[in-house]
Amino acid sequence: MPSGTVTETADAPTLILGGGLMGLSIAHQLARRGHAVQVISRRRREAAGFVAAGMLAPHAEGLSGDLLRLGQASLERIPSWVAQIEADSGLTCGLRTSGIVVPFQTDAERAAYPTAALGKTLNRTQLEQEIPELGNTWRVGLLFEQDGQIDNRRRLMRALERACVSLGVQFLEGAEVQALQTDARGALTGIALNTAEGDQQLLCCSSAVVCSGAWSQRLVPELPVVPVKGQMLSLQGPREALKRVIFGPGTYLVPREDGLVVVGATSEREAGFQEGLTPDGQKQLQRGIESLLPIAAGWPPMERWWGFRPCTPDEGPLLGVGPHPGLWLACGHHRNGVLLAALTAELTANAISGKSPNSAEKDLLEAFRWDRFSNR
Ligand SMILES: Cc1cc2nc3c(=O)[nH]c(=O)nc-3n(C[C@H](O)[C@H](O)[C@H](O)COP(=O)(O)OP(=O)(O)OC[C@H]3O[C@@H](n4cnc5c(N)ncnc54)[C@H](O)[C@@H]3O)c2cc1C
């Protein structure tokens, strides 16, 4: 394709700006509703969807208010959402309702936890039954049996990609969206991009979804989304050695079915988009392992990686209509994007399809409008 080409088709597809977790989830739901969809994806492996621990944890994360309601509504939808992805892809996603244990050193800390009333209180003996070999500083805990996990890094992302391809979603891999094009009214008319070959292209469109994760503000400066870097590692434990997720302060351990334990995560706001592992970050995780499950410090390390959470001022996502007619938003999911992907995809695909939200969905869309931080 020569430089400066304008591409226009009679039935222009909905453009998905970013092929990470939200982009794939929304493309999949739109394709299921019969829409033509094109995903523009700069760098597949930089997506936080491949980085996350995959906890489905509105309760263990201690969410509150609208974000808790959003998380609970999404958690409810996850089994049927995963069933659709598995049916369309022929691949499994590694969904486990493993339950999550949050340990505390004192009962006062347990009682003050925002979601304490929604979990089961565990004394030290019960904690040891749930987590054999738990570090001895942890005296009480909360068990959230309703929370779980999904193997996003090894399974879910791949299954979503396969499901999209099987439903006819088109991909522009290695292409970077440079700018939005709008008309005199501010309505979306197209996007300018650089292709993988280095050519510039203008794609005409009347509908696009910002799914650019931590990089969303670079594309739409009005969006208050900043990166929060997270470093991770994994250990190979004996199968079934750890059955529940342990969600400690600053470190969590997430056991997959085959014994792999995903350990996360640092939370580094000051790092910006600085790539790479750091000795301090990795030491923090190591200290967390030794405190939560000392025996795991002897399990062989498998992999180390990092990525960027897309964070907003209140740590909730930006959903629904964007600052330009025709531009939809699905970004800013910070540390709960895997949990929130099911509901985000459904709400966004319904809105683009012209399906009216019910009153609960309408309330949630209102609560997570992009302009909620300014005085409207
Ligand atoms: C360390 C860590 C641990 C986490 N753990 C959990 C967890 O346990 N549970 C949970 O629910 N969530 C977790 N999350 C959060 C979750 O991963 C994110 O909220 C979610 O992946 C965000 O999805 P996204 O599609 O918005 O962004 P991403 O998955 O990051 O995808 C964005 C994509 O957009 C592309 N892109 C950006 N700009 C452009 C452009 N201009 N043109 C083209 N493409 C572009 C990027 O290349 C990228 O592929 C974690 C995140 C991190 C970093």
The ligand as an SDF file (V2000), in Angstrom:
LIG
                    3D

 53 58  0  0  0  0  0  0  0  0999 V2000
    0.9250   -6.5460   36.5370 C   0  0  0  0  0  0  0  0  0  0  0  0
   -0.5560   -6.5530   36.2450 C   0  0  0  0  0  0  0  0  0  0  0  0
   -1.3850   -7.4370   36.9220 C   0  0  0  0  0  0  0  0  0  0  0  0
   -2.7550   -7.4310   36.6680 C   0  0  0  0  0  0  0  0  0  0  0  0
   -3.5550   -8.3550   37.2960 N   0  0  0  0  0  0  0  0  0  0  0  0
   -4.8930   -8.3460   37.0830 C   0  0  0  0  0  0  0  0  0  0  0  0
   -5.7230   -9.2900   37.7050 C   0  0  0  0  0  0  0  0  0  0  0  0
   -5.2650  -10.1640   38.4270 O   0  0  0  0  0  0  0  0  0  0  0  0
   -7.0650   -9.2170   37.4970 N   0  0  0  0  0  0  0  0  0  0  0  0
   -7.6090   -8.2750   36.6810 C   0  0  0  0  0  0  0  0  0  0  0  0
   -8.8310   -8.2390   36.5470 O   0  0  0  0  0  0  0  0  0  0  0  0
   -6.8210   -7.3860   36.0160 N   0  0  0  0  0  0  0  0  0  0  0  0
   -5.4950   -7.3980   36.2030 C   0  0  0  0  0  0  0  0  0  0  0  0
   -4.6950   -6.4910   35.5620 N   0  0  0  0  0  0  0  0  0  0  0  0
   -5.3110   -5.4530   34.7420 C   0  0  0  0  0  0  0  0  0  0  0  0
   -5.6260   -5.8620   33.3150 C   0  0  0  0  0  0  0  0  0  0  0  0
   -4.5490   -6.5810   32.7650 O   0  0  0  0  0  0  0  0  0  0  0  0
   -5.9010   -4.5980   32.4930 C   0  0  0  0  0  0  0  0  0  0  0  0
   -6.8490   -3.7880   33.1340 O   0  0  0  0  0  0  0  0  0  0  0  0
   -6.4330   -4.9600   31.1150 C   0  0  0  0  0  0  0  0  0  0  0  0
   -5.5530   -5.8480   30.4430 O   0  0  0  0  0  0  0  0  0  0  0  0
   -6.6130   -3.7250   30.2760 C   0  0  0  0  0  0  0  0  0  0  0  0
   -7.0230   -4.1330   28.9870 O   0  0  0  0  0  0  0  0  0  0  0  0
   -6.8880   -3.1360   27.7580 P   0  0  0  0  0  0  0  0  0  0  0  0
   -7.3580   -3.8430   26.5660 O   0  0  0  0  0  0  0  0  0  0  0  0
   -7.5030   -1.8280   28.1510 O   0  0  0  0  0  0  0  0  0  0  0  0
   -5.3220   -2.8430   27.6650 O   0  0  0  0  0  0  0  0  0  0  0  0
   -4.1930   -3.7990   27.1090 P   0  0  0  0  0  0  0  0  0  0  0  0
   -4.5250   -5.2210   27.3890 O   0  0  0  0  0  0  0  0  0  0  0  0
   -2.9110   -3.2490   27.6250 O   0  0  0  0  0  0  0  0  0  0  0  0
   -4.2630   -3.5870   25.5430 O   0  0  0  0  0  0  0  0  0  0  0  0
   -4.0190   -2.3320   24.9430 C   0  0  0  0  0  0  0  0  0  0  0  0
   -3.4950   -2.5920   23.5520 C   0  0  0  0  0  0  0  0  0  0  0  0
   -3.6100   -1.3800   22.8040 O   0  0  0  0  0  0  0  0  0  0  0  0
   -2.5160   -1.3090   21.9250 C   0  0  0  0  0  0  0  0  0  0  0  0
   -2.3160    0.0930   21.5480 N   0  0  0  0  0  0  0  0  0  0  0  0
   -2.0500    1.1300   22.3610 C   0  0  0  0  0  0  0  0  0  0  0  0
   -1.9590    2.2690   21.6620 N   0  0  0  0  0  0  0  0  0  0  0  0
   -2.1840    1.9330   20.3600 C   0  0  0  0  0  0  0  0  0  0  0  0
   -2.2260    2.6660   19.1430 C   0  0  0  0  0  0  0  0  0  0  0  0
   -2.0130    3.9840   19.1020 N   0  0  0  0  0  0  0  0  0  0  0  0
   -2.4990    1.9840   17.9900 N   0  0  0  0  0  0  0  0  0  0  0  0
   -2.7080    0.6560   17.9930 C   0  0  0  0  0  0  0  0  0  0  0  0
   -2.6860   -0.0920   19.1280 N   0  0  0  0  0  0  0  0  0  0  0  0
   -2.4270    0.5430   20.2840 C   0  0  0  0  0  0  0  0  0  0  0  0
   -1.3530   -1.8690   22.7250 C   0  0  0  0  0  0  0  0  0  0  0  0
   -0.3350   -2.3410   21.8510 O   0  0  0  0  0  0  0  0  0  0  0  0
   -2.0320   -3.0000   23.5020 C   0  0  0  0  0  0  0  0  0  0  0  0
   -1.8650   -4.2230   22.8110 O   0  0  0  0  0  0  0  0  0  0  0  0
   -3.3050   -6.5160   35.7450 C   0  0  0  0  0  0  0  0  0  0  0  0
   -2.4700   -5.6660   35.0290 C   0  0  0  0  0  0  0  0  0  0  0  0
   -1.0940   -5.6830   35.2680 C   0  0  0  0  0  0  0  0  0  0  0  0
   -0.2020   -4.7800   34.4480 C   0  0  0  0  0  0  0  0  0  0  0  0
  1  2  1  0
  2  3  1  0
  2 52  2  0
  3  4  2  0
  4  5  1  0
  4 50  1  0
  5  6  2  0
  6  7  1  0
  6 13  1  0
  7  8  2  0
  7  9  1  0
  9 10  1  0
 10 11  2  0
 10 12  1  0
 12 13  2  0
 13 14  1  0
 14 15  1  0
 14 50  1  0
 15 16  1  0
 16 17  1  0
 16 18  1  0
 18 19  1  0
 18 20  1  0
 20 21  1  0
 20 22  1  0
 22 23  1  0
 23 24  1  0
 24 25  2  0
 24 26  1  0
 24 27  1  0
 27 28  1  0
 28 29  2  0
 28 30  1  0
 28 31  1  0
 31 32  1  0
 32 33  1  0
 33 34  1  0
 33 48  1  0
 34 35  1  0
 35 36  1  0
 35 46  1  0
 36 37  1  0
 36 45  1  0
 37 38  2  0
 38 39  1  0
 39 40  1  0
 39 45  2  0
 40 41  1  0
 40 42  2  0
 42 43  1  0
 43 44  2  0
 44 45  1  0
 46 47  1  0
 46 48  1  0
 48 49  1  0
 50 51  2  0
 51 52  1  0
 52 53  1  0
M  END
$$$$
